[in-house]
Amino acid sequence: MSEPHIEYLQGEEIGQRFEQIAALRLQVFREWPYLYDGSMEEERYFLRFYLDAPWALATVVVDGDEVVGLSTAMPLTDESPRIQKPFIDEGFDPGQVFYLAESILLPAYRGRGFYRHFFDVRERHARSCGDYQWATLCTVVRDPAHPLRPADYQPLDPVWRHFGYTPREELIAYYPWKQVDEPAETDKPLQFWIKQL
């Protein structure tokens, strides 16, 4: 394993690494707890939000020419209405919320300090983009007794709390995707965690 480097891509620049970003997302999100059975076509739809958002940021970990890690962030107002809805319903101004969408790494690159860097970079970026009061991330809500849950799975809740995020049970969005054990898309509940910037 060589020493990876980090690239920072903003807005339409993210398209430069589209194929590799999509491949990484499809690989990692197929695992628990997402169980996402996605396609390149769906990835193009998803990543369109980032390409169309000038303040969207992708922090990309590259080893050789392989993308092995990804962290993204964008203003909540540039995300889909389904993601914005719980904030609007609870009286938040979406224009004051920055959405930290994902932080994913291949297993061999975990535990090497990239997660801390992901959070530092995204929060600093959010503060530089305007008068944002909140940073938010979300986690998929799963039944602990789900038959596909690995026996050794460790929830990342302590990690989110370590970085200062608090779960808000009233902030739940429903987002559709096809799961590996399902014949078609169904809505999945996503719980948001927030931190004051």
Buried (B, 14 or more C-beta within 10 A) or exposed (E): EEEBEBEEBBBEBBBEBBEBBBBBBBEBBBBEBBBBBBEEEBBEEBBEBBBEBEBBBBBBBBBEEEBBBBBBBBBBBBBEEEBBBBBEEEEBEBEBBBBBBBBBBBEEBEEEEBBEBBBEBBBEBBEEBEEBBBBBBBBBEBEEEEEEBEEEBEEEEEBBEEBBBEBBEEBBBBBEBBBEEEEEEEEBEBBBBBBEB
